[in-house]
Amino acid sequence: MFGLSLNTGESKFEQKFNSYLLAKSFYSNSVRDDVSKIIEKVRKNGDQAVINATNQFDGRNVFNFEDLKVPKETIILSANRVDKEILDAMLYSFERIVDFHQDQIKKIDLTFSNNSITRRVKALDSVAMYIPGGKASYPSTVLMATGPARAAGVNKLILTSPWPGGSINDLTLAAAYIAGVEEVYSIGGVQAIAAFGIGTESIPKVQKIIGPGNQFVAEAKRQLYGEVGIDSIAGPSEIVVIADLESDPTTIAWDLMAQAEHDELASSILISSSQEIINEVNSLMKIEVPLLSRSNIIKTSLNSRGASILVENIEQAVNLVNRIAPEHVHVVTKGASKDADNIINAGLILVGQDSANAFSDYVLGPSHILPTAGSAAYNSPLSVEDFLVHSSFVKLSSDSKIDDYDKFITNTSILARAEGLTAHAISAEIRKKKD
């Protein structure tokens, strides 16, 4: 099932491995140009450009912008149509997400310090959450995006998601209901990112846009970053499983298939010191994939983006993971805890066979909105910090701690004059108290 099989013992391994990583890149010049054109249309024509793009790309027949705003009554009706068991599971998940992030925010000093040099912290006022709605329904992403924002104290939360063909996504709206999100728009794609990032006649510009999307959504966030804040530029979902001879091939196979069913561009990678385990996993997937509801997507994902890598030892496997910097890594080796300690680049590190990635997608608490495409080396999962902004705060008096104040003046003057910024130096020097 794996489209690529590598062996670190091969002479051309490095070449093949680097080519594989490069091929996983989701950036393209054609996407960049297409996205740029849509953004400029929204910038110039506002509401009408959003309507036109929505009708074109989502197969809608909308004439008035008001028709893109989802009434509260529709949200409630959708929630009523969803099975109570599902609603209860959503509530369970949301409560755990909020609890986790409220616990995290308690660890951040949000109080105004009495120190003369400190910082102030406040929550963002307005955030738009982009929720995918094309190939699959992701109500869990609504909960995962809203939870940390609520914990941080964001005032205005807006949800936007595409409705292909005008179809109502009851699960997404039910999740919005559970999470208490009342302002919802049926807008997707580049036009949604542009509308909330720039602002139109009907949509006020928000401070930040969060949430995953396809390559067009990701590119729109890239191009608008600076005009509006973003969480990250998310690419296709990915998982790496590190296994040895004692790992369970059945759970590995299912974890890899679970990741592959997200979409055709998802990456499922098995790195193992045992060729026997790789072969068993491959055989199990060949049997199970044809029986699954999203079998075509899984097949395409595994064939085009899936890979198995045979390594000489687990240390070598860990080094490869740190080079990949994947969204998820699941360590299921005999010494999983010790091996996981050496992983430094990953959005989510799962340790041991029982730490199923599927749990993290729904109910554990940390957000499943994670850095992808190697960005885990320098970016973090969505958290309360994404919804907080800090201001440095200074309140000095020459009457208190006079020695320190004099040192501020002296050293500022020296450094400013060294840089040739005489006005800086003088502005400090004139504050020196005369005896």
C-alpha positions, 0 to 999 in steps of 0.5 A, a space after each residue: 500500500 505504501 507508495 514509497 519504500 525506503 531503506 537507510 542502508 541504501 546508497 541513495 537513501 538521502 537523495 530519495 528521502 529528501 526528494 520525498 520531503 520536497 514532493 510533500 510540499 503543498 506550495 505552488 506558483 499557480 495556486 499563489 496566482 489564483 489566490 492573489 486574483 481572488 483576494 484582489 477582487 474581494 479587496 476591490 468589490 467587497 460583498 459582491 466578489 465574495 458572492 461571485 466566488 461562492 457561487 462559482 466555487 461552491 455551486 451556490 446561487 446566492 444573490 444577497 450577502 445576507 443569504 450567506 449569514 446563517 440565522 440562529 434558528 438554522 443553527 438550533 434546527 441543525 442541533 435538533 436534527 443531530 442524534 443526541 448521542 452525538 451531541 452528548 459526545 460533542 459536549 463531552 469533548 468540548 468540556 474537556 477541551 475548555 478544561 484543558 485550556 483553562 488549566 493552561 491559562 492559569 499557568 500564564 501570569 495575566 496579572 498587572 505586575 507592580 514592577 515598573 518594567 513589566 508587561 500587560 496581557 489581554 485577549 484578542 477582541 475578534 477571531 474568525 474560525 475557518 472550518 473545512 466543509 468540502 470532502 468531509 465534515 469536521 465538527 470536532 475542529 469547531 470545538 478544538 478552535 473554540 475551546 482555547 479561544 473561550 478559555 483565553 476570553 475572546 470577545 467575538 468569535 465568528 465561524 465560517 465554513 463552505 456549504 457546497 451546493 448550498 447543503 447545510 452541514 448539521 454537524 458543524 452547526 451543531 458543534 457551533 451550538 454546543 460551543 456557543 458560537 452564534 455568528 456563522 457564515 456559509 462562506 468557504 475558500 479564499 473568499 472567506 479568508 479575504 472577507 474576514 482578513 480585509 473586511 467588506 461592507 457586511 463583514 468587519 475585519 477581524 484581528 485573527 483568522 484560525 483553522 485549517 483548510 486546503 492549499 488555497 485557504 493556506 495560501 490565502 492566509 499566507 498572503 494576508 498575513 500582516 493585514 490580519 493575524 493567523 495561527 499558522 499556514 496549515 498543510 495536509 495532515 500527517 503522521 509518523 509511526 516509529 515501531 520496532 519488532 515488538 510493536 503491534 502491527 494491527 494498531 499501527 495499520 489502523 492508525 496509519 489508515 485513520 490518518 490517510 482517510 483525511 484526504 488524498 494529500 495526507 501523509 502516513 509514514 511508518 519508520 521501523 527497525 523491523 522489515 517484518 513489522 513493515 510487511 505485516 502492516 502493509 498486508 493488513 492495510 491491503 485487506 482492510 482498506 477496500 472495506 472502508 467507506 473512504 477507501 479511494 481516498 485512503 488508497 490515493 493517500 497511501 500510494 501518493 504520500 505514504 511511505 515506509 522507512 526501514 532503519 538500522 535502529 530506533 535512534 536513527 528513526 528518531 533522527 528522521 522524525 526530527 528532520 520531518 518535523 511532522 504534525 503527529 508522531 506516535 512512538 510504539 517501540 518497546 522503550 517508547 517513553 525513552 525514545 519519545 524524550 529524544 523527539 524535539 520536532 513534532 506538533 503532537 507526540 503520542 507515547 505508547 500503543 494505547 495513546 491513539 491519535 484518534 483520541 487526540 483528534 476528539 476528546 483529550 483536550 489539547 487542540 488538534 489544530 497543529 503545525 504541519 509540513 515541517 513547521 513543527 520545528 518552529 511552530 506550536 499547536 493552537 493554544 490559549 497563547 494564540 488568542 492573547 497579545 502582550 504589551 510591554 509596560 514601562 512606568 519609571 520615576 527618577 525618584 525611585 531606585 535612583 542608581 538604576 535610573 542613572 544607569 539607564 541614562 548613562 548606558 542609553 547615552 553610550 549605546 545611542 551615540 555608538 549608533 550615531 543616534 544623537 537625539 536618542 542620547 540627548 533625550 536620555 541625558 536631559 532626564 539626569 537629575 542635577 545635584 
